[in-house]
Amino acid sequence: MNIGLEHYLAVSMLLFCLGLLGVIARRNLLIIYMSLELMLNAANLALVACSRFTHNLDGQVFVFFIITVAAAEVAVGLALIVALYRKRQTAHVEDLTLLKL
């Protein structure tokens, strides 16, 4: 059996749908954040697969920049979640409205 582009795109679509389900169905900020990262990695998988099968390095270079931005996003996002947890002792989405002035 030869693994083709369709297989990679199917796995990428499955990962993206699982991440979307996690964002929609969960209330905990950490779970939502991990689901967003899963969706980002699914997009990266699709870009790398398409780049490999078209013999073009543009997709792989784009993924490199996406991973760099995602690392900064993780640092800022986790800092915000920790700050919310320290302030309210919970990490539920409903508590974000309590931070308004």
C-alpha angles and dihedrals in degrees: 000000000000117000110225138183091274091063093052092047091049091053090046091051091048092051091047092050091049089051092048090050090051092051094048100040104039131077100192114098094218093054091047090049093050089048091053090051089050089054090050091051091049089056089048091052091052092049094049092046093050090045092052096047094047092046091234123128096205093094093050092050089049090052090052090058092044091054090049092052091044091056090056090045091054092053094049095039095050091047090055092047092049091048091051091048093050091049099045104017090232138082101209122130094232090065092064090079089059090066093068117110 
